[in-house]
Amino acid sequence: MSTQADEPRTEGDPQVPVQVGEVVDPRFRHDYLQVRDLRVVFDGFVAVDGVDLTVTQGDLRFLIGPNGAGKTTIVDAITGLAPAQGSVQFGGVELVGKASHRVARAGVGRTFQTASVFDGLTVLQNLDIAAGAARRARTLVRPRREVPPQVEQALDTIGLGHLRERPAGELAHGQKQWLEIGMLLVQDARLLLLDEPVAGMSHDERNETGRLLQRIGAERTVVVVEHDMDFLRSFAASVTVLHQGRVLSEGTVAEVQKDPQVIEVYLGSAGGNRGTTPRRDTTEVP
Ligand SMILES: Nc1ncnc2c1ncn2[C@@H]1O[C@H](COP(=O)(O)OP(=O)(O)OP(=O)(O)O)[C@@H](O)[C@H]1O
């Protein structure tokens, strides 16, 4: 599947499968992420070594692998935060070589392992700012007369409508992560790259988050970097397993679980930890 950079895709593009009966916002219908021969080298150390990845709209792709496998570096490379070689295209636009603000403008949003919301502002104000609909600073403290439709929709999607006037600093850990995802939605990110979204969450928060990602993933292109294998087994539509900067295996959860190479890396002598401290959750077989 190859697409020229900046080439707009047309309705009826046969390259991207669309399910029968699927109801998808036409803006997202033909989106897909295409990574080809991605390489990231830090001072001679090859952190990402020729990775190919294709993720279509409607998929919910999990990126897993032992510590140091290159997961976060791939997300950094896609979002203009790590020096990349190769090709990364989203919506037919080449992203390699673009500054991070231009990557964001191309419809790509990401979260980090720690939620970065404004604690002193309300949920609504955080979303307002993300939507670029922020009023001047002194008017932010006044109640709004009208909430922009995309903010209302995001509040509904992330389930925080009833907490719209609550300062973000008073939200529970999981709610902060959902707010951050909401901020990507109002920015109209069509590709969401989420780095360990359920780290530190309670069991119920994880399940809520999984259902939220399924809702979002039905429309948009979503890639989740995750170590939590229970979460993966419950919610991943597909999985890419990375090891030492390369794709080791790819498929459904059942397929990668059966892959002897995956079992070897997670349980065997290959270990996979390159100069990092092993963590219990990274050695659990998917
Ligand atoms: N800025 C950097 N400079 C040098 N080396 C780096 C840099 N960023 C990452 N690395 C190295 O690249 C490798 C891949 O790191 P990365 O953080 O992508 O792994 P990961 O799969 O996300 O691991 P984890 O699950 O522990 O977060 C590691 O060996 C890491 O030490």
PDBQT file of the ligand as one rigid body, heavy atoms in Angstrom, charges set to zero:
ROOT
HETATM    1  N1  LIG A 301      16.915  10.672  23.726  1.00  0.00    +0.000 N 
HETATM    2  C1  LIG A 301      17.527   9.489  23.769  1.00  0.00    +0.000 A 
HETATM    3  N2  LIG A 301      18.864   9.405  23.692  1.00  0.00    +0.000 NA
HETATM    4  C2  LIG A 301      19.500   8.213  23.726  1.00  0.00    +0.000 A 
HETATM    5  N3  LIG A 301      18.865   7.028  23.831  1.00  0.00    +0.000 NA
HETATM    6  C3  LIG A 301      17.531   7.051  23.910  1.00  0.00    +0.000 A 
HETATM    7  C4  LIG A 301      16.795   8.271  23.885  1.00  0.00    +0.000 A 
HETATM    8  N4  LIG A 301      15.463   7.974  23.970  1.00  0.00    +0.000 NA
HETATM    9  C5  LIG A 301      15.384   6.633  24.055  1.00  0.00    +0.000 A 
HETATM   10  N5  LIG A 301      16.617   6.091  24.030  1.00  0.00    +0.000 N 
HETATM   11  C6  LIG A 301      16.933   4.656  24.078  1.00  0.00    +0.000 C 
HETATM   12  O1  LIG A 301      16.226   4.036  23.020  1.00  0.00    +0.000 OA
HETATM   13  C7  LIG A 301      15.745   2.752  23.435  1.00  0.00    +0.000 C 
HETATM   14  C8  LIG A 301      14.254   2.703  23.227  1.00  0.00    +0.000 C 
HETATM   15  O2  LIG A 301      13.651   3.510  24.224  1.00  0.00    +0.000 OA
HETATM   16  P1  LIG A 301      12.073   3.679  24.339  1.00  0.00    +0.000 P 
HETATM   17  O3  LIG A 301      11.815   4.623  25.462  1.00  0.00    +0.000 OA
HETATM   18  O4  LIG A 301      11.505   3.988  23.027  1.00  0.00    +0.000 OA
HETATM   19  O5  LIG A 301      11.628   2.209  24.723  1.00  0.00    +0.000 OA
HETATM   20  P2  LIG A 301      10.195   1.724  25.179  1.00  0.00    +0.000 P 
HETATM   21  O6  LIG A 301       9.904   0.487  24.394  1.00  0.00    +0.000 OA
HETATM   22  O7  LIG A 301       9.222   2.819  25.111  1.00  0.00    +0.000 OA
HETATM   23  O8  LIG A 301      10.522   1.326  26.677  1.00  0.00    +0.000 OA
HETATM   24  P3  LIG A 301       9.634   1.460  28.021  1.00  0.00    +0.000 P 
HETATM   25  O9  LIG A 301       8.617   0.391  27.927  1.00  0.00    +0.000 OA
HETATM   26  O10 LIG A 301      10.615   1.214  29.099  1.00  0.00    +0.000 OA
HETATM   27  O11 LIG A 301       9.036   2.830  28.045  1.00  0.00    +0.000 OA
HETATM   28  C9  LIG A 301      16.166   2.576  24.883  1.00  0.00    +0.000 C 
HETATM   29  O12 LIG A 301      17.344   1.800  24.917  1.00  0.00    +0.000 OA
HETATM   30  C10 LIG A 301      16.414   3.995  25.359  1.00  0.00    +0.000 C 
HETATM   31  O13 LIG A 301      17.418   4.015  26.369  1.00  0.00    +0.000 OA
ENDROOT
TORSDOF 0
